[in-house]
Structure formats: C-alpha cells, structure tokens
C-alpha cells in the first residue's frame, strides 16, 4: 500500500465529509505537536463520535468514498462545477484503511458517505462492496453507518442493509421547491422512496425480532435510519422545518433528524446571502426536536402560523411555559408525568426521580437540586404540598429573565433591581 498516496486521499475525503451532520462533525482543525512542543496532533482527516443503539459513545472514521460528483447542488463543496482536487478510494483501499485504523485503536467504527461517481446506482454498488468486504472477508464486527444514495434501487438497499448498523439518506432541503432550486438533479421522490423503503424494512425486521417467529431473522439496519436538513439556505420557517421532521419521524421510523446550519462554501446567488452560519437557530431546532421525540410535545404546541419562528433567546420549553402560565403552578406531589415533562428545568431523569420519591416523602424545594433539577428555572412553575414557594408571582417580569441562559441575562438585566422589591 502506498502510504503517502493513501494519506493524501484520506486528507481530502475526510475533510470533504465534515459537512455531513448525520454524525458529529470531524476535521476542520490542523494542530501538530513535535517532541519539544507537546503531545498529540490532529489533522482535517479527523475522527467523529456517534452513539450506538445501547448508548455507547464511539469513535468513527468519517470519510467519503469519493468527492467526484455528477450532481451540481448549490450548497455542496463537492458539486460538479467546483474546481477542487478530486480523488476516489477503491473498495479495497477503504476496507484496508478501516481495518488498520481499528487495529491501532484509532476508531471503533466507520461512517461512509460519497459523492455521486458516474451514476447513483454504480456509486451504491461500490459502497455496498466496501461494507460487504468488511463484514465477510475481514470479519469486522464494528459499527458501520452508511449513507444511501438518491435513486438507488430496493435491491441495493437490501444488500447494504444486511451489513450496516445504520443507514441514512439526506433529504437536505425542507421543501420540494427549494430542492428544485438548489439541487435540480435530485427530486423529492428520489429521496423519499428509498427512505420509505428503509423504514418499512426496518419495521418488519423489528416486528419479526419481537415476535421471535424465527431466531434466524436476518439483520437489517438494526440501529435505524437518520437524515439531514440544511437550515438557512432557503426561506422556510422553523414551523415548516419541524412539521417536516415530525412527519418523517411518524411515517418512516427515523431515529434522528439532524439540522445543519447553512455554510456558504460556494459562491451561489440562488441561496440566501448569509454571512455567518445560523448556529443559534440550529441549536433551537435541536431543542425543539428533543421536545417532539422525548417530551410529548406536538409541533403546534411549540409554534403556530402566528409565531412560525423559534425564540433565539429562550429554549422552546421555557417559551411554551411562558405562553401557558394559566396551567401553572402544578403540585409536584400530585401532578401527572405529562405535566411534569413541561416544567422548565426538569429533565427525563429528574421526573423519574420525582415519581420514585413521591410515595415515600413530601417533596420540598430543597429536594430539587438533589434530584438534578435546575431549581431557579423550575421553582416558579411548581407548588409543594399546595404551597407556592417562589418569592414572586408568575406574572412577574423577572420570570423571563430567570429562564434566559447566563449569557443572555447580562444583556437583559440592564437596570438596577430594587433591594426590597418583588423577588
């Protein structure tokens, strides 16, 4: 193996993979130590981190098979018209590289994506060959996440799905109109059809395993599928984005929707002129997505047509609580789990501890911190054995400030508070 040539390919193709948000970002930093200046080094050919179905955090080699691409998507650094260095790994090169990295304990798995080389079906065949060789020829049992290619066939998904742990296909943009504008080679159908098929096959696999009708039920994408949405390149609102995400979770059994703040890596007049990536908006969408998946919220509760944009100062749960003060305070000793989930500063584990403690004692404000609850945020919305312990009313102007992150509080507390006033 020509080590220098492989390293050059790895540098290009790992750096090209960093824009895919379906996994934690990798690369982007170049620090190298010498014997006299310190320990360790990092190059753009970085390693990302992901989570396995059992919750373990693992290190993945995040790499493209190739950055050649016949598509010309406006938002992509690897688009056909870009004048950038191009290269491609052969299946054997990438297989051997993964195994050598694994043997050296650099990684615990592989995140494999690719540009569209020659055509989508041929690209999917090459990627399937890589994961097949890893599993069957190298007897590799580590984690593999593979990106499915738009326009791939059901037979190709079936083949790859038996070798990978997770599969994802990026929907990229929130509407078909935006897809036609920025990625004309892709269509909604070319993305939704394989996504629907993966979801159908995954559900069938899960049902067969639960029924235990056959202990030899073949594996198919056991960790499920995910997708990515680019945020800020087109004018869709947060409400439209969250409605799409909610639909994807419901219809296609997605495990995760990733939101990627648009970065203008190309000189394009079709995308919105954004000088900086909308990272704050990306963060709020992840918080709202968390409420949809784990806290029982619906999209209509978080946003509506009169307010289609997330508040960039407050987290979505706090914003909902301020708009629904008539539902509070709730009694921590008797309130149902569904309402406790909606109290700011109270997480899933905190609620579990509350439910476990209630039969054995009368909960007091001092117990909140012990349970891992953010007292200053939760206290205004709770009562204890019928008694309201917060030293101000729910209508107090100070309430919004208490719910702000520390960085925002300094901007809002620009007036002197009365020593003996409310709160």
C-alpha positions in Angstrom: 0.0 0.0 0.0 1.4 3.4 -1.0 1.1 5.1 2.4 1.7 8.7 1.1 -1.0 8.3 -1.6 -3.5 6.8 0.8 -2.9 9.7 3.3 -3.4 12.3 0.6 -6.7 10.6 -0.3 -7.7 10.4 3.4 -7.0 14.1 3.9 -9.1 15.1 1.0 -12.0 12.8 1.6 -12.2 13.0 5.4 -12.2 16.8 5.1 -14.9 16.7 2.5 -17.1 14.6 4.8 -17.2 17.2 7.6 -20.2 19.0 6.2 -22.4 15.9 6.7 -24.2 16.5 10.0 -25.7 13.0 10.2 -22.8 12.3 12.6 -20.8 14.6 14.9 -18.5 16.9 12.8 -15.0 15.9 12.2 -11.9 17.7 10.9 -11.5 21.4 10.3 -8.5 21.8 12.7 -4.9 21.2 12.0 -2.6 21.0 15.1 0.6 19.1 15.1 3.0 18.7 18.0 6.7 18.0 18.0 8.9 16.3 20.6 9.8 19.7 22.0 6.4 21.4 21.8 3.9 18.9 23.3 2.0 15.7 22.7 -0.6 14.7 20.1 -1.7 16.0 16.8 -4.9 16.5 14.8 -5.4 16.9 11.0 -8.5 17.5 8.9 -8.7 13.8 8.4 -10.4 13.6 11.8 -12.4 11.1 13.7 -16.0 11.9 14.7 -18.1 10.5 17.5 -21.5 8.8 17.5 -23.7 6.7 19.7 -24.6 3.1 19.3 -28.1 1.7 20.0 -27.1 0.7 23.5 -25.9 4.3 24.3 -22.2 3.9 24.0 -20.2 6.8 22.5 -17.8 5.5 19.9 -15.2 7.0 17.5 -15.8 6.7 13.8 -13.7 7.2 10.7 -15.8 9.7 8.9 -14.9 9.7 5.2 -16.2 10.0 1.6 -15.6 7.1 -0.8 -15.1 9.9 -3.4 -15.6 13.6 -3.9 -16.2 13.2 -7.6 -19.9 14.1 -8.2 -22.1 14.3 -11.2 -24.6 16.4 -9.3 -24.3 20.2 -9.1 -26.0 21.1 -5.8 -25.5 24.7 -4.9 -24.8 24.1 -1.2 -22.2 21.3 -1.6 -18.5 21.8 -1.7 -18.2 18.7 -3.9 -20.5 20.0 -6.6 -19.6 19.2 -10.2 -18.6 22.8 -11.2 -16.2 23.4 -8.3 -12.6 23.4 -9.2 -11.2 21.3 -6.3 -8.8 18.4 -6.1 -10.7 15.1 -6.7 -9.9 11.6 -5.7 -11.5 8.2 -5.0 -10.8 5.3 -2.8 -11.1 1.8 -4.3 -13.2 -0.6 -2.1 -10.0 -2.5 -1.1 -8.2 0.7 -0.1 -11.0 1.8 2.2 -11.5 -1.6 3.6 -7.8 -2.0 4.5 -7.7 1.6 5.9 -10.6 0.9 8.2 -9.1 -2.3 9.5 -5.7 -0.8 10.0 -7.2 2.1 11.9 -9.3 -0.3 14.0 -6.3 -2.5 14.9 -4.5 0.6 16.1 -7.4 1.5 18.3 -7.9 4.8 16.5 -11.6 4.1 15.7 -14.4 1.8 16.7 -16.5 2.1 13.5 -16.9 3.7 10.1 -19.2 6.5 8.8 -19.2 6.1 5.0 -20.6 8.7 2.6 -19.8 9.6 -1.0 -20.3 11.9 -3.9 -22.1 10.5 -6.9 -19.5 8.8 -9.1 -20.6 8.1 -12.7 -24.2 7.5 -11.6 -26.1 6.8 -8.3 -26.5 3.0 -8.9 -22.8 2.5 -9.6 -21.9 4.5 -6.5 -24.2 2.5 -4.3 -22.7 -0.7 -5.7 -19.2 0.4 -4.8 -20.2 1.4 -1.3 -22.1 -1.9 -0.8 -18.9 -3.7 -1.9 -17.0 -1.9 0.9 -19.3 -2.9 3.7 -19.7 -6.4 2.3 -15.9 -7.0 2.3 -15.6 -5.5 5.8 -18.2 -8.0 7.2 -17.5 -11.1 5.2 -13.8 -11.0 4.2 -12.4 -9.2 7.1 -14.9 -10.5 9.7 -15.3 -6.9 11.0 -18.0 -6.6 13.6 -17.7 -2.9 14.5 -20.2 -0.2 13.9 -20.9 1.0 10.4 -23.1 3.9 9.3 -23.6 4.2 5.5 -25.3 7.0 3.5 -27.7 5.7 1.0 -27.6 7.4 -2.4 -30.7 9.0 -4.1 -32.1 7.0 -7.0 -30.6 3.7 -5.6 -32.7 0.6 -6.0 -34.5 -1.5 -3.4 -32.2 -4.4 -4.2 -29.2 -2.3 -3.4 -30.7 -1.1 -0.1 -31.5 -4.8 0.8 -27.9 -5.7 0.1 -26.3 -2.9 2.0 -28.8 -3.0 4.9 -27.8 -6.5 6.0 -24.2 -5.3 6.6 -24.6 -1.9 8.1 -25.8 -0.8 11.6 -27.4 2.5 10.5 -28.3 3.9 7.1 -29.3 7.4 6.2 -30.3 9.3 3.2 -30.2 13.1 3.3 -33.4 15.0 2.5 -31.2 18.1 2.5 -33.8 20.9 2.0 -37.2 21.4 3.7 -39.4 21.8 0.5 -39.5 20.4 -3.0 -39.4 23.9 -4.4 -36.1 24.5 -2.6 -34.8 21.2 -3.8 -35.6 22.1 -7.4 -33.8 25.5 -6.9 -30.6 24.4 -5.3 -30.3 20.7 -6.2 -32.1 20.2 -9.5 -30.6 16.7 -10.1 -32.4 15.5 -7.0 -36.2 15.1 -6.6 -38.4 14.6 -3.6 -39.3 11.1 -4.9 -35.7 10.1 -5.4 -35.1 10.7 -1.6 -38.5 9.8 -0.1 -38.9 6.4 -1.9 -35.7 4.8 -0.5 -36.4 6.4 2.9 -39.8 4.9 2.9 -38.5 1.5 1.9 -35.8 1.6 4.6 -38.4 2.5 7.2 -40.7 -0.3 6.0 -38.0 -2.9 6.1 -36.8 -1.8 9.5 -40.3 -2.0 11.0 -40.7 -5.5 9.5 -37.3 -6.5 11.0 -38.2 -5.2 14.4 -41.6 -7.0 14.4 -40.1 -10.3 13.4 -37.4 -10.0 16.2 -40.1 -9.1 18.8 -42.3 -12.0 17.7 -39.3 -14.3 17.8 -41.0 -16.3 15.0 -37.5 -17.0 13.6 -34.3 -16.7 15.6 -32.6 -16.5 12.2 -34.4 -13.3 11.1 -31.7 -11.5 9.0 -30.4 -8.2 10.4 -31.5 -5.1 8.5 -30.2 -1.7 9.7 -30.7 -2.6 13.4 -29.8 1.0 14.5 -32.5 2.5 12.2 -32.1 5.4 9.8 -31.5 9.1 10.0 -31.5 12.2 7.7 -30.1 15.7 7.5 -31.8 19.1 6.8 -29.8 22.2 5.8 -31.1 25.2 7.7 -30.9 28.8 6.4 -30.1 28.3 2.8 -33.7 28.8 1.8 -36.6 30.8 3.3 -38.6 28.0 5.0 -39.7 28.9 8.6 -38.9 26.9 11.7 -42.6 25.8 11.7 -42.2 24.2 8.3 -38.9 22.5 9.3 -40.4 21.0 12.4 -43.6 19.8 10.6 -41.4 18.0 8.1 -39.3 16.5 10.9 -42.4 15.3 12.8 -43.8 13.7 9.6 -40.5 11.9 8.9 -40.4 10.5 12.5 -44.0 9.3 12.2 -44.0 7.8 8.6 -40.5 6.5 8.2 -39.5 5.4 11.7 -36.5 7.8 11.7 -34.2 7.6 14.7 -32.9 11.1 14.3 -33.2 14.3 12.1 -30.0 16.3 12.0 -30.1 20.1 11.4 -27.1 21.6 9.7 -26.7 25.4 9.7 -26.1 26.5 6.1 -22.5 27.4 5.4 -21.9 29.3 2.1 -19.0 27.3 0.9 -19.8 28.2 -2.7 -20.4 31.5 -4.5 -24.0 31.0 -5.2 -26.7 33.6 -5.9 -29.5 31.1 -5.5 -29.0 30.5 -1.8 -29.7 33.2 0.8 -26.9 35.7 1.4 -25.8 34.7 4.9 -22.5 36.0 6.3 -22.4 33.6 9.2 -24.0 30.2 9.7 -27.3 30.4 11.7 -25.9 28.3 14.5 -28.3 29.7 17.2 -31.2 28.7 15.0 -29.7 25.2 14.6 -29.4 24.9 18.3 -33.0 25.9 19.0 -34.3 23.4 16.3 -32.4 20.6 18.1 -34.0 21.6 21.4 -37.5 21.7 19.8 -36.8 18.3 18.1 -35.9 16.9 21.5 -39.3 18.0 22.8 -41.0 16.2 20.0 -39.2 13.0 20.5 -39.0 12.7 24.3 -41.3 15.2 26.0 -44.6 14.5 24.3 -44.9 17.9 22.6 -46.5 18.4 19.2 -45.4 20.9 16.6 -48.5 23.0 17.1 -47.7 23.5 20.7 -44.2 24.7 20.0 -45.0 27.0 17.0 -48.0 28.1 15.0 -48.8 30.3 12.0 -48.9 33.4 14.1 -45.4 32.6 15.5 -43.6 30.5 13.0 -40.1 31.2 14.3 -38.3 29.9 17.4 -37.2 32.4 20.0 -33.4 32.6 19.8 -33.2 33.8 23.5 -35.3 31.2 25.2 -35.3 27.4 24.9 -38.6 26.2 23.3 -39.9 24.6 26.6 -39.5 27.8 28.6 -41.1 29.7 25.8 -44.1 27.4 25.8 -44.4 27.7 29.6 -44.4 31.5 29.5 -47.2 31.3 26.9 -49.2 28.9 29.0 -48.9 30.4 32.5 -52.6 29.6 33.2 -51.6 26.0 33.5 -49.1 26.7 36.4 -48.2 26.2 39.1 -48.6 22.4 39.3 -48.2 20.5 42.5 -45.0 18.4 42.4 -46.6 15.8 44.7 -49.6 15.0 42.6 -49.1 16.4 39.1 -49.1 13.7 36.3 -45.9 12.9 34.5 -47.2 14.6 31.3 -47.3 18.0 33.0 -44.0 17.5 34.9 -42.4 17.0 31.5 -43.4 20.5 30.6 -41.8 22.3 33.5 -38.7 24.2 32.5 -35.5 22.9 34.1 -36.9 19.4 34.6 -35.5 16.6 32.5 -36.4 12.9 32.0 -34.2 11.7 34.8 -35.4 14.3 37.2 -39.0 13.3 36.5 -38.2 9.7 37.1 -36.6 10.6 40.5 -39.7 12.7 41.4 -42.0 9.8 40.6 -39.9 7.4 42.6 -39.7 9.7 45.7 -43.3 10.8 45.9 -44.7 7.7 47.6 -42.1 7.9 50.3 -41.8 11.6 51.3 -43.3 15.0 50.9 -41.1 16.8 48.4 -39.7 20.3 49.2 -37.8 22.9 47.2 -34.5 21.8 48.7 -35.0 18.3 47.2 -34.9 19.7 43.6 -31.2 20.2 43.4 -30.6 16.7 44.9 -32.6 15.3 42.0 -30.6 17.1 39.4 -33.4 19.7 38.6 -32.5 23.3 37.8 -34.1 24.9 40.8 -34.1 28.5 39.7 -35.9 27.6 36.5 -38.3 25.0 37.8 -39.4 26.7 41.1 -41.7 29.3 39.6 -43.8 26.6 38.0 -44.2 24.3 41.0 -46.1 24.2 44.3 -45.2 22.0 47.2 -48.0 20.3 49.2 -50.3 23.1 48.0 -47.9 25.9 48.9 -46.3 28.2 46.3 -42.7 28.8 47.3 -41.5 31.2 44.6 -41.0 34.7 46.1 -42.7 36.4 43.2 -45.8 35.9 41.1 -46.0 34.0 37.8 -46.8 37.3 36.1 -43.6 38.9 37.3 -41.4 40.5 34.6 -38.4 38.9 36.2 -39.6 35.4 35.3 -38.5 35.6 31.6 -35.0 36.8 32.8 -34.7 33.8 35.1 -35.3 31.4 32.2 -32.7 33.0 30.0 -29.2 31.5 29.6 -26.5 33.2 31.6 -25.1 34.9 28.5 -28.4 36.4 27.7 -29.2 37.5 31.3 -26.4 40.1 31.3 -28.0 41.7 28.3 -31.5 41.8 29.8 -30.5 42.9 33.4 -29.5 46.3 32.3 -31.5 48.0 35.1 -30.9 48.0 38.8 -33.3 45.8 40.8 -34.9 47.2 43.9 -33.5 45.8 47.2 -36.9 45.3 48.7 -39.0 44.9 45.5 -40.6 41.8 44.1 -38.1 38.9 44.2 
